[in-house]
């Protein structure tokens, strides 16, 4: 069995961003040499996310609006966590969007359904954050 591990780093320009990382993950699959197996991709920071969905700008806008309704950034004073930082909303948004994805690898390719793409979601950006890619298989 083969095992592959790679860390990817992000530093977003904005507090919140959604980044399609599918091409980067496909490159990892190729580097791994795994033809049949599993890929795990997870955020290594508690205010960022990895999730699968459609790469459509209207949907990305809808995520932003929906998440802001569920966990509004302002006023900062509404959150007990914000005594030391101003990112309680980012913690909640990450919980909603999820920490990781697992994708089957079949024939050396990500085994996706129609329109599926992998995204890195940043909810407290403007600083360096890490993502882990782990692939196992044969």
N, CA, C and O atoms as CSV, one atom per row, in Angstrom:
chain,resi,resn,atom,element,x,y,z
A,1,UNK,N,N,0.840,-1.179,0.000
A,1,UNK,CA,C,0.000,0.000,0.000
A,1,UNK,C,C,0.890,1.249,0.000
A,1,UNK,O,O,1.902,1.299,0.699
A,2,UNK,N,N,0.506,2.242,-0.782
A,2,UNK,CA,C,1.217,3.508,-0.847
A,2,UNK,C,C,0.573,4.499,0.120
A,2,UNK,O,O,-0.621,4.433,0.414
A,3,UNK,N,N,1.402,5.412,0.600
A,3,UNK,CA,C,0.919,6.487,1.458
A,3,UNK,C,C,1.568,7.789,1.008
A,3,UNK,O,O,2.771,7.835,0.753
A,4,UNK,N,N,0.775,8.835,0.912
A,4,UNK,CA,C,1.241,10.139,0.436
A,4,UNK,C,C,0.712,11.196,1.387
A,4,UNK,O,O,-0.435,11.125,1.827
A,5,UNK,N,N,1.550,12.181,1.707
A,5,UNK,CA,C,1.143,13.290,2.576
A,5,UNK,C,C,1.731,14.581,2.032
A,5,UNK,O,O,2.905,14.640,1.667
A,6,UNK,N,N,0.901,15.608,1.984
A,6,UNK,CA,C,1.376,16.923,1.535
A,6,UNK,C,C,0.615,18.004,2.286
A,6,UNK,O,O,-0.591,17.892,2.505
A,7,UNK,N,N,1.333,19.053,2.678
A,7,UNK,CA,C,0.701,20.222,3.281
A,7,UNK,C,C,0.642,21.317,2.232
A,7,UNK,O,O,1.589,21.524,1.472
A,8,UNK,N,N,-0.473,22.007,2.203
A,8,UNK,CA,C,-0.641,23.160,1.329
A,8,UNK,C,C,-0.907,24.363,2.230
A,8,UNK,O,O,-1.557,24.238,3.267
A,9,UNK,N,N,-0.403,25.522,1.830
A,9,UNK,CA,C,-0.552,26.735,2.625
A,9,UNK,C,C,-1.341,27.777,1.860
A,9,UNK,O,O,-1.219,27.890,0.640
A,10,UNK,N,N,-2.152,28.542,2.581
A,10,UNK,CA,C,-2.959,29.599,2.006
A,10,UNK,C,C,-2.804,30.864,2.848
A,10,UNK,O,O,-2.695,30.803,4.073
A,11,UNK,N,N,-2.797,31.999,2.173
A,11,UNK,CA,C,-2.886,33.283,2.860
A,11,UNK,C,C,-3.807,34.152,2.020
A,11,UNK,O,O,-3.405,34.707,0.998
A,12,UNK,N,N,-5.046,34.259,2.470
A,12,UNK,CA,C,-6.052,34.972,1.689
A,12,UNK,C,C,-5.933,36.480,1.889
A,12,UNK,O,O,-5.423,36.955,2.903
A,13,UNK,N,N,-6.415,37.212,0.899
A,13,UNK,CA,C,-6.411,38.673,0.960
A,13,UNK,C,C,-7.594,39.195,1.755
A,13,UNK,O,O,-7.556,40.308,2.281
A,14,UNK,N,N,-8.646,38.389,1.843
A,14,UNK,CA,C,-9.873,38.801,2.527
A,14,UNK,C,C,-10.132,37.931,3.745
A,14,UNK,O,O,-9.567,36.846,3.880
A,15,UNK,N,N,-10.982,38.415,4.619
A,15,UNK,CA,C,-11.357,37.644,5.807
A,15,UNK,C,C,-12.032,36.334,5.412
A,15,UNK,O,O,-11.768,35.288,6.006
A,16,UNK,N,N,-12.917,36.399,4.392
A,16,UNK,CA,C,-13.623,35.205,3.947
A,16,UNK,C,C,-13.411,35.005,2.454
A,16,UNK,O,O,-13.582,35.929,1.658
A,17,UNK,N,N,-13.033,33.779,2.086
A,17,UNK,CA,C,-12.869,33.417,0.682
A,17,UNK,C,C,-13.165,31.942,0.501
A,17,UNK,O,O,-12.952,31.130,1.401
A,18,UNK,N,N,-13.661,31.613,-0.684
A,18,UNK,CA,C,-13.827,30.222,-1.100
A,18,UNK,C,C,-12.886,30.009,-2.283
A,18,UNK,O,O,-12.950,30.741,-3.270
A,19,UNK,N,N,-12.020,29.013,-2.184
A,19,UNK,CA,C,-11.012,28.764,-3.209
A,19,UNK,C,C,-11.187,27.354,-3.746
A,19,UNK,O,O,-11.173,26.387,-2.985
A,20,UNK,N,N,-11.351,27.238,-5.052
A,20,UNK,CA,C,-11.444,25.920,-5.680
A,20,UNK,C,C,-10.038,25.319,-5.716
A,20,UNK,O,O,-9.159,25.821,-6.416
A,21,UNK,N,N,-9.836,24.250,-4.961
A,21,UNK,CA,C,-8.515,23.618,-4.886
A,21,UNK,C,C,-8.480,22.290,-5.646
A,21,UNK,O,O,-7.520,21.530,-5.523
A,22,UNK,N,N,-9.518,22.013,-6.425
A,22,UNK,CA,C,-9.584,20.743,-7.153
A,22,UNK,C,C,-8.350,20.492,-8.009
A,22,UNK,O,O,-7.797,19.394,-7.942
A,23,UNK,N,N,-7.882,21.462,-8.820
A,23,UNK,CA,C,-6.682,21.187,-9.625
A,23,UNK,C,C,-5.454,20.833,-8.779
A,23,UNK,O,O,-4.658,19.977,-9.166
A,24,UNK,N,N,-5.304,21.489,-7.628
A,24,UNK,CA,C,-4.183,21.185,-6.731
A,24,UNK,C,C,-4.297,19.774,-6.164
A,24,UNK,O,O,-3.299,19.065,-6.037
A,25,UNK,N,N,-5.517,19.375,-5.826
A,25,UNK,CA,C,-5.735,18.045,-5.267
A,25,UNK,C,C,-5.531,16.981,-6.342
A,25,UNK,O,O,-4.969,15.922,-6.064
A,26,UNK,N,N,-5.983,17.252,-7.569
A,26,UNK,CA,C,-5.750,16.323,-8.678
A,26,UNK,C,C,-4.253,16.140,-8.920
A,26,UNK,O,O,-3.803,15.039,-9.238
A,27,UNK,N,N,-3.491,17.208,-8.771
A,27,UNK,CA,C,-2.037,17.120,-8.903
A,27,UNK,C,C,-1.450,16.214,-7.823
A,27,UNK,O,O,-0.538,15.432,-8.091
A,28,UNK,N,N,-1.971,16.321,-6.609
A,28,UNK,CA,C,-1.519,15.450,-5.513
A,28,UNK,C,C,-1.798,13.983,-5.832
A,28,UNK,O,O,-0.958,13.118,-5.583
A,29,UNK,N,N,-2.975,13.709,-6.382
A,29,UNK,CA,C,-3.314,12.329,-6.741
A,29,UNK,C,C,-2.291,11.800,-7.747
A,29,UNK,O,O,-1.811,10.675,-7.613
A,30,UNK,N,N,-1.962,12.608,-8.747
A,30,UNK,CA,C,-0.960,12.201,-9.724
A,30,UNK,C,C,0.399,11.961,-9.089
A,30,UNK,O,O,1.060,10.970,-9.400
A,31,UNK,N,N,0.828,12.865,-8.191
A,31,UNK,CA,C,2.113,12.720,-7.495
A,31,UNK,C,C,2.147,11.462,-6.637
A,31,UNK,O,O,3.196,10.834,-6.496
A,32,UNK,N,N,1.015,11.095,-6.070
A,32,UNK,CA,C,0.968,9.955,-5.146
A,32,UNK,C,C,1.188,8.622,-5.843
A,32,UNK,O,O,1.693,7.680,-5.234
A,33,UNK,N,N,0.814,8.535,-7.113
A,33,UNK,CA,C,0.898,7.273,-7.841
A,33,UNK,C,C,-0.197,6.289,-7.477
A,33,UNK,O,O,-0.201,5.159,-7.967
A,34,UNK,N,N,-1.131,6.700,-6.623
A,34,UNK,CA,C,-2.225,5.823,-6.208
A,34,UNK,C,C,-3.266,5.751,-7.324
A,34,UNK,O,O,-3.730,6.775,-7.825
A,35,UNK,N,N,-3.621,4.534,-7.701
A,35,UNK,CA,C,-4.642,4.320,-8.737
A,35,UNK,C,C,-5.997,3.953,-8.138
A,35,UNK,O,O,-7.043,4.287,-8.694
A,36,UNK,N,N,-5.966,3.267,-7.006
A,36,UNK,CA,C,-7.190,2.853,-6.300
A,36,UNK,C,C,-6.973,3.122,-4.818
A,36,UNK,O,O,-6.079,2.542,-4.202
A,37,UNK,N,N,-7.788,3.997,-4.246
A,37,UNK,CA,C,-7.606,4.303,-2.836
A,37,UNK,C,C,-8.525,5.409,-2.365
A,37,UNK,O,O,-9.605,5.627,-2.914
A,38,UNK,N,N,-8.070,6.104,-1.329
A,38,UNK,CA,C,-8.847,7.168,-0.711
A,38,UNK,C,C,-7.995,8.399,-0.496
A,38,UNK,O,O,-6.807,8.307,-0.188
A,39,UNK,N,N,-8.614,9.544,-0.663
A,39,UNK,CA,C,-7.979,10.820,-0.402
A,39,UNK,C,C,-8.704,11.492,0.753
A,39,UNK,O,O,-9.932,11.572,0.765
A,40,UNK,N,N,-7.946,11.968,1.713
A,40,UNK,CA,C,-8.463,12.784,2.802
A,40,UNK,C,C,-7.858,14.166,2.628
A,40,UNK,O,O,-6.649,14.304,2.444
A,41,UNK,N,N,-8.688,15.171,2.684
A,41,UNK,CA,C,-8.218,16.553,2.604
A,41,UNK,C,C,-8.885,17.307,3.740
A,41,UNK,O,O,-10.111,17.390,3.798
A,42,UNK,N,N,-8.081,17.859,4.646
A,42,UNK,CA,C,-8.674,18.555,5.775
A,42,UNK,C,C,-7.946,19.843,6.119
A,42,UNK,O,O,-6.736,19.974,5.936
A,43,UNK,N,N,-8.726,20.786,6.623
A,43,UNK,CA,C,-8.197,22.052,7.112
A,43,UNK,C,C,-7.487,21.799,8.433
A,43,UNK,O,O,-7.954,21.022,9.266
A,44,UNK,N,N,-6.356,22.462,8.613
A,44,UNK,CA,C,-5.564,22.299,9.831
A,44,UNK,C,C,-5.720,23.512,10.766
A,44,UNK,O,O,-4.920,23.703,11.681
A,45,UNK,N,N,-6.749,24.316,10.527
A,45,UNK,CA,C,-7.036,25.475,11.366
A,45,UNK,C,C,-8.529,25.487,11.659
A,45,UNK,O,O,-9.339,25.122,10.806
A,46,UNK,N,N,-8.885,25.899,12.844
A,46,UNK,CA,C,-10.249,25.801,13.336
A,46,UNK,C,C,-11.191,26.844,12.737
A,46,UNK,O,O,-12.395,26.806,12.989
A,47,UNK,N,N,-10.651,27.775,11.946
A,47,UNK,CA,C,-11.499,28.782,11.306
A,47,UNK,C,C,-11.473,28.664,9.785
A,47,UNK,O,O,-11.804,29.618,9.081
A,48,UNK,N,N,-11.082,27.504,9.282
A,48,UNK,CA,C,-11.123,27.245,7.838
A,48,UNK,C,C,-11.748,25.877,7.605
A,48,UNK,O,O,-11.859,25.058,8.517
A,49,UNK,N,N,-12.149,25.654,6.369
A,49,UNK,CA,C,-12.967,24.497,6.039
A,49,UNK,C,C,-12.529,23.877,4.723
A,49,UNK,O,O,-11.892,24.531,3.898
A,50,UNK,N,N,-12.874,22.613,4.533
A,50,UNK,CA,C,-12.757,21.955,3.237
A,50,UNK,C,C,-14.102,21.279,2.985
A,50,UNK,O,O,-14.625,20.570,3.845
A,51,UNK,N,N,-14.652,21.508,1.793
A,51,UNK,CA,C,-15.952,20.939,1.481
A,51,UNK,C,C,-16.071,20.703,-0.022
A,51,UNK,O,O,-15.265,21.203,-0.806
A,52,UNK,N,N,-17.076,19.943,-0.408
A,52,UNK,CA,C,-17.333,19.650,-1.817
A,52,UNK,C,C,-18.653,20.287,-2.219
A,52,UNK,O,O,-19.664,20.150,-1.530
A,53,UNK,N,N,-18.624,20.986,-3.349
A,53,UNK,CA,C,-19.852,21.529,-3.907
A,53,UNK,C,C,-19.591,21.981,-5.334
A,53,UNK,O,O,-18.543,21.678,-5.904
A,54,UNK,N,N,-20.534,22.699,-5.904
A,54,UNK,CA,C,-20.471,23.193,-7.277
A,54,UNK,C,C,-19.663,24.495,-7.322
A,54,UNK,O,O,-19.739,25.306,-6.400
A,55,UNK,N,N,-18.899,24.689,-8.381
A,55,UNK,CA,C,-18.132,25.925,-8.558
A,55,UNK,C,C,-18.970,26.908,-9.381
A,55,UNK,O,O,-18.766,27.068,-10.584
A,56,UNK,N,N,-19.907,27.555,-8.708
A,56,UNK,CA,C,-20.826,28.461,-9.374
A,56,UNK,C,C,-20.919,29.732,-8.532
A,56,UNK,O,O,-21.241,29.670,-7.345
A,57,UNK,N,N,-20.639,30.879,-9.143
A,57,UNK,CA,C,-20.520,32.135,-8.402
A,57,UNK,C,C,-21.792,32.499,-7.633
A,57,UNK,O,O,-21.705,33.017,-6.520
A,58,UNK,N,N,-22.954,32.241,-8.197
A,58,UNK,CA,C,-24.197,32.530,-7.489
A,58,UNK,C,C,-24.313,31.714,-6.215
A,58,UNK,O,O,-24.752,32.220,-5.182
A,59,UNK,N,N,-23.923,30.460,-6.289
A,59,UNK,CA,C,-23.949,29.599,-5.111
A,59,UNK,C,C,-22.956,30.090,-4.063
A,59,UNK,O,O,-23.257,30.074,-2.870
A,60,UNK,N,N,-21.784,30.524,-4.495
A,60,UNK,CA,C,-20.791,31.035,-3.544
A,60,UNK,C,C,-21.329,32.276,-2.828
A,60,UNK,O,O,-21.116,32.442,-1.627
A,61,UNK,N,N,-22.017,33.135,-3.554
A,61,UNK,CA,C,-22.656,34.294,-2.940
A,61,UNK,C,C,-23.715,33.838,-1.928
A,61,UNK,O,O,-23.815,34.386,-0.831
A,62,UNK,N,N,-24.493,32.837,-2.310
A,62,UNK,CA,C,-25.526,32.314,-1.413
A,62,UNK,C,C,-24.923,31.744,-0.138
A,62,UNK,O,O,-25.487,31.921,0.942
A,63,UNK,N,N,-23.782,31.060,-0.246
A,63,UNK,CA,C,-23.092,30.569,0.960
A,63,UNK,C,C,-22.748,31.738,1.881
A,63,UNK,O,O,-23.008,31.688,3.083
A,64,UNK,N,N,-22.167,32.784,1.310
A,64,UNK,CA,C,-21.762,33.953,2.102
A,64,UNK,C,C,-22.961,34.557,2.824
A,64,UNK,O,O,-22.880,34.833,4.021
A,65,UNK,N,N,-24.056,34.764,2.127
A,65,UNK,CA,C,-25.254,35.363,2.715
A,65,UNK,C,C,-25.833,34.446,3.788
A,65,UNK,O,O,-26.179,34.902,4.878
A,66,UNK,N,N,-25.938,33.164,3.480
A,66,UNK,CA,C,-26.510,32.193,4.413
A,66,UNK,C,C,-25.667,32.075,5.688
A,66,UNK,O,O,-26.196,32.098,6.798
A,67,UNK,N,N,-24.344,31.947,5.508
A,67,UNK,CA,C,-23.467,31.825,6.671
A,67,UNK,C,C,-23.502,33.079,7.533
A,67,UNK,O,O,-23.453,33.000,8.760
A,68,UNK,N,N,-23.586,34.232,6.886
A,68,UNK,CA,C,-23.625,35.486,7.639
A,68,UNK,C,C,-24.933,35.609,8.427
A,68,UNK,O,O,-24.948,36.219,9.496
A,69,UNK,N,N,-26.021,35.044,7.921
A,69,UNK,CA,C,-27.282,35.031,8.671
A,69,UNK,C,C,-27.179,34.106,9.884
A,69,UNK,O,O,-27.677,34.426,10.963
A,70,UNK,N,N,-26.527,32.956,9.695
A,70,UNK,CA,C,-26.408,31.973,10.780
A,70,UNK,C,C,-25.420,32.404,11.851
A,70,UNK,O,O,-25.654,32.197,13.042
A,71,UNK,N,N,-24.312,33.004,11.425
A,71,UNK,CA,C,-23.255,33.407,12.360
A,71,UNK,C,C,-22.684,34.751,11.908
A,71,UNK,O,O,-21.602,34.799,11.324
A,72,UNK,N,N,-23.406,35.841,12.176
A,72,UNK,CA,C,-22.951,37.151,11.715
A,72,UNK,C,C,-21.640,37.573,12.376
A,72,UNK,O,O,-21.410,37.331,13.561
A,73,UNK,N,N,-20.791,38.212,11.572
A,73,UNK,CA,C,-19.506,38.675,12.102
A,73,UNK,C,C,-19.711,39.762,13.166
A,73,UNK,O,O,-19.045,39.763,14.201
A,74,UNK,N,N,-20.643,40.688,12.895
A,74,UNK,CA,C,-20.865,41.842,13.781
A,74,UNK,C,C,-22.223,41.734,14.455
A,74,UNK,O,O,-23.129,41.146,13.865
A,75,UNK,N,N,-22.413,42.256,15.636
A,75,UNK,CA,C,-21.392,42.903,16.451
A,75,UNK,C,C,-20.512,41.859,17.146
A,75,UNK,O,O,-20.988,40.804,17.565
A,76,UNK,N,N,-19.238,42.172,17.256
A,76,UNK,CA,C,-18.299,41.248,17.898
A,76,UNK,C,C,-18.716,40.924,19.326
A,76,UNK,O,O,-18.438,39.835,19.827
A,77,UNK,N,N,-19.375,41.861,19.973
A,77,UNK,CA,C,-19.744,41.704,21.380
A,77,UNK,C,C,-20.798,40.621,21.619
A,77,UNK,O,O,-21.044,40.249,22.767
A,78,UNK,N,N,-21.423,40.111,20.555
A,78,UNK,CA,C,-22.450,39.080,20.744
A,78,UNK,C,C,-21.860,37.720,21.111
A,78,UNK,O,O,-22.597,36.812,21.495
A,79,UNK,N,N,-20.543,37.570,20.999
A,79,UNK,CA,C,-19.892,36.285,21.240
A,79,UNK,C,C,-18.977,36.349,22.461
A,79,UNK,O,O,-18.176,37.275,22.590
A,80,UNK,N,N,-19.091,35.389,23.336
A,80,UNK,CA,C,-18.203,35.317,24.500
A,80,UNK,C,C,-16.756,35.058,24.085
A,80,UNK,O,O,-15.829,35.557,24.723
A,81,UNK,N,N,-16.563,34.297,23.045
A,81,UNK,CA,C,-15.206,33.980,22.566
A,81,UNK,C,C,-14.432,35.241,22.190
A,81,UNK,O,O,-13.204,35.266,22.279
A,82,UNK,N,N,-15.133,36.269,21.777
A,82,UNK,CA,C,-14.472,37.455,21.253
A,82,UNK,C,C,-13.844,38.350,22.314
A,82,UNK,O,O,-13.540,39.508,22.029
A,83,UNK,N,N,-13.646,37.857,23.505
A,83,UNK,CA,C,-12.912,38.613,24.515
A,83,UNK,C,C,-11.443,38.741,24.162
A,83,UNK,O,O,-10.790,39.715,24.539
A,84,UNK,N,N,-10.918,37.752,23.435
A,84,UNK,CA,C,-9.495,37.749,23.074
A,84,UNK,C,C,-9.277,37.962,21.584
A,84,UNK,O,O,-8.260,38.521,21.174
A,85,UNK,N,N,-10.223,37.519,20.782
A,85,UNK,CA,C,-10.128,37.642,19.332
A,85,UNK,C,C,-11.472,38.134,18.810
A,85,UNK,O,O,-12.420,38.306,19.575
A,86,UNK,N,N,-11.543,38.357,17.499
A,86,UNK,CA,C,-12.807,38.800,16.898
A,86,UNK,C,C,-13.310,37.784,15.877
A,86,UNK,O,O,-13.916,38.158,14.873
A,87,UNK,N,N,-13.058,36.491,16.133
A,87,UNK,CA,C,-13.349,35.486,15.101
A,87,UNK,C,C,-14.306,34.379,15.524
A,87,UNK,O,O,-14.282,33.295,14.941
A,88,UNK,N,N,-15.133,34.624,16.508
A,88,UNK,CA,C,-16.081,33.589,16.936
A,88,UNK,C,C,-16.967,33.150,15.780
A,88,UNK,O,O,-17.268,31.965,15.638
A,89,UNK,N,N,-17.386,34.110,14.952
A,89,UNK,CA,C,-18.229,33.761,13.809
A,89,UNK,C,C,-17.512,32.801,12.874
A,89,UNK,O,O,-18.142,31.913,12.299
A,90,UNK,N,N,-16.206,32.964,12.713
A,90,UNK,CA,C,-15.422,32.092,11.823
A,90,UNK,C,C,-15.398,30.656,12.345
A,90,UNK,O,O,-15.456,29.711,11.557
A,91,UNK,N,N,-15.315,30.487,13.647
A,91,UNK,CA,C,-15.371,29.147,14.243
A,91,UNK,C,C,-16.710,28.476,13.928
A,91,UNK,O,O,-16.759,27.298,13.573
A,92,UNK,N,N,-17.780,29.234,14.060
A,92,UNK,CA,C,-19.111,28.693,13.803
A,92,UNK,C,C,-19.307,28.376,12.323
A,92,UNK,O,O,-19.870,27.337,11.979
A,93,UNK,N,N,-18.850,29.253,11.463
A,93,UNK,CA,C,-18.972,29.027,10.015
A,93,UNK,C,C,-18.206,27.777,9.606
A,93,UNK,O,O,-18.690,27.002,8.780
A,94,UNK,N,N,-17.033,27.571,10.163
A,94,UNK,CA,C,-16.248,26.374,9.864
A,94,UNK,C,C,-16.999,25.124,10.286
A,94,UNK,O,O,-17.009,24.130,9.561
A,95,UNK,N,N,-17.626,25.166,11.452
A,95,UNK,CA,C,-18.374,24.014,11.929
A,95,UNK,C,C,-19.502,23.664,10.965
A,95,UNK,O,O,-19.758,22.488,10.705
A,96,UNK,N,N,-20.166,24.669,10.443
A,96,UNK,CA,C,-21.263,24.455,9.495
A,96,UNK,C,C,-20.747,23.860,8.187
A,96,UNK,O,O,-21.357,22.935,7.650
A,97,UNK,N,N,-19.636,24.376,7.668
A,97,UNK,CA,C,-19.127,23.967,6.352
A,97,UNK,C,C,-18.289,22.689,6.408
A,97,UNK,O,O,-18.111,22.027,5.386
A,98,UNK,N,N,-17.780,22.340,7.572
A,98,UNK,CA,C,-17.069,21.079,7.719
A,98,UNK,C,C,-15.559,21.206,7.690
A,98,UNK,O,O,-15.007,22.169,7.159
A,99,UNK,N,N,-14.909,20.225,8.267
A,99,UNK,CA,C,-13.460,20.204,8.413
A,99,UNK,C,C,-12.762,19.541,7.255
A,99,UNK,O,O,-11.686,19.981,6.850
A,100,UNK,N,N,-13.361,18.464,6.696
A,100,UNK,CA,C,-12.641,17.649,5.726
A,100,UNK,C,C,-13.566,17.008,4.709
A,100,UNK,O,O,-14.790,17.005,4.839
A,101,UNK,N,N,-12.909,16.459,3.679
A,101,UNK,CA,C,-13.605,15.628,2.706
A,101,UNK,C,C,-12.793,14.359,2.509
A,101,UNK,O,O,-11.570,14.352,2.655
A,102,UNK,N,N,-13.493,13.292,2.178
A,102,UNK,CA,C,-12.880,12.027,1.776
A,102,UNK,C,C,-13.426,11.721,0.389
A,102,UNK,O,O,-14.637,11.742,0.170
A,103,UNK,N,N,-12.517,11.434,-0.551
A,103,UNK,CA,C,-12.920,11.159,-1.925
A,103,UNK,C,C,-12.256,9.870,-2.379
A,103,UNK,O,O,-11.064,9.664,-2.150
A,104,UNK,N,N,-13.024,9.009,-3.017
A,104,UNK,CA,C,-12.470,7.782,-3.595
A,104,UNK,C,C,-11.588,8.143,-4.787
A,104,UNK,O,O,-11.855,9.094,-5.522
A,105,UNK,N,N,-10.538,7.358,-4.952
A,105,UNK,CA,C,-9.679,7.450,-6.130
A,105,UNK,C,C,-9.890,6.171,-6.919
A,105,UNK,O,O,-9.700,5.072,-6.399
A,106,UNK,N,N,-10.280,6.315,-8.165
A,106,UNK,CA,C,-10.546,5.179,-9.044
A,106,UNK,C,C,-9.835,5.425,-10.366
A,106,UNK,O,O,-10.030,6.461,-11.001
A,107,UNK,N,N,-9.018,4.476,-10.773
A,107,UNK,CA,C,-8.288,4.640,-12.018
A,107,UNK,C,C,-7.346,5.836,-11.999
A,107,UNK,O,O,-7.088,6.439,-13.040
A,108,UNK,N,N,-6.834,6.181,-10.825
A,108,UNK,CA,C,-5.904,7.297,-10.695
A,108,UNK,C,C,-6.543,8.672,-10.742
A,108,UNK,O,O,-5.848,9.679,-10.884
A,109,UNK,N,N,-7.873,8.721,-10.622
A,109,UNK,CA,C,-8.601,9.999,-10.686
A,109,UNK,C,C,-9.569,10.120,-9.516
A,109,UNK,O,O,-10.028,9.116,-8.971
A,110,UNK,N,N,-9.877,11.364,-9.135
A,110,UNK,CA,C,-10.902,11.594,-8.119
A,110,UNK,C,C,-12.231,11.094,-8.661
A,110,UNK,O,O,-12.621,11.432,-9.779
A,111,UNK,N,N,-12.916,10.299,-7.878
A,111,UNK,CA,C,-14.177,9.675,-8.308
A,111,UNK,C,C,-15.340,10.558,-7.876
A,111,UNK,O,O,-15.996,10.294,-6.868
A,112,UNK,N,N,-15.586,11.613,-8.654
A,112,UNK,CA,C,-16.590,12.628,-8.352
A,112,UNK,C,C,-17.909,12.356,-9.043
A,112,UNK,O,O,-17.967,11.670,-10.064
A,113,UNK,N,N,-18.972,12.908,-8.467
A,113,UNK,CA,C,-20.248,13.011,-9.146
A,113,UNK,C,C,-20.241,14.255,-10.024
A,113,UNK,O,O,-19.285,15.031,-10.000
A,114,UNK,N,N,-21.301,14.443,-10.794
A,114,UNK,CA,C,-21.372,15.615,-11.677
A,114,UNK,C,C,-21.237,16.918,-10.885
A,114,UNK,O,O,-21.873,17.094,-9.846
A,115,UNK,N,N,-20.417,17.809,-11.382
A,115,UNK,CA,C,-20.215,19.166,-10.879
A,115,UNK,C,C,-19.444,19.244,-9.569
A,115,UNK,O,O,-19.176,20.349,-9.095
A,116,UNK,N,N,-19.079,18.126,-8.969
A,116,UNK,CA,C,-18.389,18.191,-7.679
A,116,UNK,C,C,-16.973,18.741,-7.831
A,116,UNK,O,O,-16.224,18.364,-8.732
A,117,UNK,N,N,-16.638,19.646,-6.916
A,117,UNK,CA,C,-15.322,20.255,-6.830
A,117,UNK,C,C,-14.965,20.371,-5.352
A,117,UNK,O,O,-15.851,20.403,-4.498
A,118,UNK,N,N,-13.669,20.434,-5.049
A,118,UNK,CA,C,-13.210,20.582,-3.667
A,118,UNK,C,C,-12.839,22.039,-3.425
A,118,UNK,O,O,-12.146,22.666,-4.226
A,119,UNK,N,N,-13.320,22.563,-2.298
A,119,UNK,CA,C,-13.066,23.957,-1.944
A,119,UNK,C,C,-12.393,24.076,-0.587
A,119,UNK,O,O,-12.658,23.306,0.336
A,120,UNK,N,N,-11.516,25.065,-0.497
A,120,UNK,CA,C,-10.977,25.533,0.773
A,120,UNK,C,C,-11.796,26.757,1.141
A,120,UNK,O,O,-11.865,27.712,0.368
A,121,UNK,N,N,-12.413,26.741,2.304
A,121,UNK,CA,C,-13.195,27.877,2.789
A,121,UNK,C,C,-12.450,28.563,3.913
A,121,UNK,O,O,-12.121,27.942,4.923
A,122,UNK,N,N,-12.189,29.832,3.735
A,122,UNK,CA,C,-11.498,30.630,4.753
A,122,UNK,C,C,-12.497,31.599,5.374
A,122,UNK,O,O,-13.192,32.325,4.663
A,123,UNK,N,N,-12.566,31.605,6.702
A,123,UNK,CA,C,-13.531,32.442,7.399
A,123,UNK,C,C,-12.884,33.435,8.366
A,123,UNK,O,O,-13.581,34.233,8.993
A,124,UNK,N,N,-11.562,33.389,8.486
A,124,UNK,CA,C,-10.801,34.334,9.321
A,124,UNK,C,C,-9.422,34.492,8.687
A,124,UNK,O,O,-8.410,34.111,9.276
A,125,UNK,N,N,-9.395,35.046,7.507
A,125,UNK,CA,C,-8.190,35.069,6.693
A,125,UNK,C,C,-7.231,36.191,7.009
A,125,UNK,O,O,-7.221,36.759,8.101
A,126,UNK,N,N,-6.429,36.483,6.008
A,126,UNK,CA,C,-5.368,37.486,6.062
A,126,UNK,C,C,-4.196,37.019,6.913
A,126,UNK,O,O,-3.423,37.832,7.423
A,127,UNK,N,N,-4.071,35.721,7.060
A,127,UNK,CA,C,-2.897,35.141,7.705
A,127,UNK,C,C,-2.696,33.735,7.175
A,127,UNK,O,O,-3.605,33.150,6.587
A,128,UNK,N,N,-1.525,33.204,7.380
A,128,UNK,CA,C,-1.140,31.934,6.801
A,128,UNK,C,C,-1.868,30.772,7.467
A,128,UNK,O,O,-1.903,30.668,8.693
A,129,UNK,N,N,-2.458,29.886,6.632
A,129,UNK,CA,C,-3.184,28.718,7.145
A,129,UNK,C,C,-2.798,27.485,6.341
A,129,UNK,O,O,-2.350,27.588,5.199
A,130,UNK,N,N,-2.977,26.332,6.946
A,130,UNK,CA,C,-2.489,25.070,6.387
A,130,UNK,C,C,-3.617,24.087,6.126
A,130,UNK,O,O,-4.637,24.074,6.815
A,131,UNK,N,N,-3.400,23.273,5.117
A,131,UNK,CA,C,-4.334,22.229,4.707
A,131,UNK,C,C,-3.517,20.939,4.553
A,131,UNK,O,O,-2.364,20.986,4.123
A,132,UNK,N,N,-4.100,19.801,4.896
A,132,UNK,CA,C,-3.428,18.523,4.790
A,132,UNK,C,C,-4.098,17.664,3.723
A,132,UNK,O,O,-5.324,17.556,3.676
A,133,UNK,N,N,-3.275,17.054,2.865
A,133,UNK,CA,C,-3.743,16.076,1.896
A,133,UNK,C,C,-3.080,14.758,2.259
A,133,UNK,O,O,-1.855,14.680,2.355
A,134,UNK,N,N,-3.890,13.717,2.463
A,134,UNK,CA,C,-3.375,12.383,2.771
A,134,UNK,C,C,-4.044,11.414,1.811
A,134,UNK,O,O,-5.268,11.385,1.688
A,135,UNK,N,N,-3.228,10.623,1.137
A,135,UNK,CA,C,-3.733,9.655,0.172
A,135,UNK,C,C,-3.166,8.289,0.521
A,135,UNK,O,O,-1.966,8.147,0.758
A,136,UNK,N,N,-4.041,7.278,0.553
A,136,UNK,CA,C,-3.590,5.908,0.756
A,136,UNK,C,C,-4.251,5.016,-0.287
A,136,UNK,O,O,-5.381,5.258,-0.710
A,137,UNK,N,N,-3.532,3.999,-0.683
A,137,UNK,CA,C,-4.069,3.057,-1.656
A,137,UNK,C,C,-2.972,2.361,-2.416
A,137,UNK,O,O,-1.813,2.341,-2.000
A,138,UNK,N,N,-3.360,1.786,-3.548
A,138,UNK,CA,C,-2.401,1.046,-4.356
A,138,UNK,C,C,-2.353,1.575,-5.780
A,138,UNK,O,O,-1.593,1.063,-6.603
